[in-house]
Amino acid sequence: MIADTLWALEGTDPETGILRTADEVLERIVQELPSVRSLVVPRLARRLKAMGNKDYPGGRAVRWHRAENAFCLPYEIRARIEEENTAHSALRLRVLKSLDERLRDAPIEGLGDVGTRQAAEFPGWTDELRSLQVPALLIFGDRDFSPLPDVVEMFELLPDAQLAVLPGTTHVGVTRRPGEVLALITPFLDAR
């Protein structure tokens, strides 16, 4: 629960007045992990206050602003998250650049420049998927907003596709697992 609590406080910054109440932290956690509600509700407020104590094991994990009864991440943790996000963004940009280069090296007949750029992103759910004659790798979370039966249907429409479903992962959660995603993408691209 500690990691979920810290994640739910991401983006807080007392210098800009961005704090979260225990209810707001709970809302963020349950939005991503609905199944943990019954576990988190009775413990969250007490856990946040404990994590804000300087005697907390490993040091203060959150800052508790008592006057507002709200919480934020300490500067050190915010800085570490920013460094990790920067590294993930750099990795994402490298992967997108590689995809773009590969698409341009092997253009899809009839798509033109705009279509080729859109092919690097998911353009939508259409019957045109059947006509695509390029390899495709679909990566979804098993708790993605796209229902798994729809994902499987899309996979079956694509003539040359591979499907990877990351367990315990939401749509946004896929972006928080860059190592696993890269481990899926790299062999897929290397085989082309």
N, C-alpha and C positions, 0 to 999 in steps of 0.2 A: 504494500500500500504506500510505502514511502516514495517509490519511484513515480507512482500515479499521482501522488500529491504534488511532487516537485514538477512533474510535467504540466499539471493543471495550473500551476503558478507561472508557467513560461509566459513572457511578455510583460510581467509586472515590473514596475520601476517607481519607487517612491519619489524620485526626483521629478518625475513628470506626473505624479499623482495617480499612477495606475496601480491600484491595490485590488485584492479580491477578498470578499467575505467568505466564510466557510460555506455558505449556500451557493455562492458562485463557483467555488472550487468543486463542490459536490456535483453541480450541474455539468461542469466540463468533464468530470470523470465519468459520470453516468452516460453522458452523450456518446463517449467513445467506448465505454465498457458497461453496457446496460446490466449485464448479469451480476455485477459486483455491488449493486445498490444495497442489498440487504447486509452485506459485509461492511460496507463503508459508512452507511448512515449512522449507526450507533457509535462509531469510533472517530469520525473525522474531526469534529471540533476539538475533542480532547487531544488527538494526535497532532493537529496543527499547533495547538498551544504548547504541547511538549516539545515539538520540533523547534519552536521559537525560544526555548530555554537555553541559556548558555551552557548548562550542564548536560545537555542532550548528548548521548554517545556519538562521538565523532565531531562534536561541535554543533553550533546553531545551524540548522538546516533551512529554516525560514525566519523571516523577520515578522514579528507580531506587532502591529501598530494598534496598541490598546485603545487609544482615543477613538479610532475609527472601527475598532474590532475587525480589522482586516489584515491581510497577510501579503507578503511579497517574497521573492527570492533574494537572498543576500547578494551583494555585488559580485563576490567571487564566483558564485554559481551562475549568475547572469552572464558574466564574462566567459565562463567555460562553455555555456550553451551557445553563446554567440560565435565562439571559435568553432565549435562542432558544426553549427549551421552553415558557417562560411565554408568549411571543408566539404560538407554535403552538397552545398550549392556549386562549388567548384567541380566536384565529381559529376553532378547532374549536368553541368554545362559541357564537360568533356564528353559525356555519353551522348548528349544531344548533338554536339558537333560531329561526333563519329557517325551517328545515325544520318545526319544531314549529308555528310560527305559520301556515305555509302549509297544513299538514295540518288544523289547527283551523279555518282559514278555508274549507276545502273538505273537510269530513269525508267519510270513506268510509262509505257507507251500510251499517249493520249492524255496524260494528266497535265502537262505543261508545268511551268515554274510554280504557280500557285498550288496546284494539285499535289505536286511533289512535296512542297513544304507542308501541306496539310496532311499528307500521308505519314509524316513523322509524328503527328499528333493523332489522336483518335477522332475522326471527323463526325462520327455519329453512327447510329444503328440504321442501316439501309440494306436493301436487297442487292446493292452493288457489291457487297462483300463477296458474294459468290463469284463475281467476275475478276476479282483480284488474283493476279498470277505471280505474286511475290510471297516469299516466306514471311510469316507473321508469328510473333511471340506475344501471347496475351498473359499479362500478370495481374491477378486480382487477389484481394483478400477474401477469406471465407465469410467475413462480415461486411463486405463491400456494400455500397448502396445499390449496386447492380445485383439482382438476385442470381444466385448460382445457376438456376435453370436457364436464365437468359444468357449468361456468360457461356454456358455449354452450347446453347443454340448458336450463338455468334461464332464460337470455335468451330462448330460443325459446318457453318456456312463457308468458312475460309478453306480453300482447297489445299493450302500448304501451311498449316498452322500448328503451333505448339501451345499448350495451355499450362500455366503454373498457378496454383492457388496456394497462397500463403496462409497457414492456419492462424487463427486468433488475430486476424488483421482486418482493419477497416480500410476504406478507400484512402484516407489520409495516412493511415498507418503504414501503407506500402512505402510511402516516401520516407518514413522513419526507419526503414530497414535497408539502407543503401548497400550494405555489404551483401545481403542475400540477393537483392535485385541485380547487383553487378555480377554475382556468381551465376545468375541465370542468363543474363544478357551476353556476357563475354563468350561462352561456348556457342551460343546461338549465332552470334555475329562471326565468330571464328570459323564456323562451319560453312559460311557463305563465300 
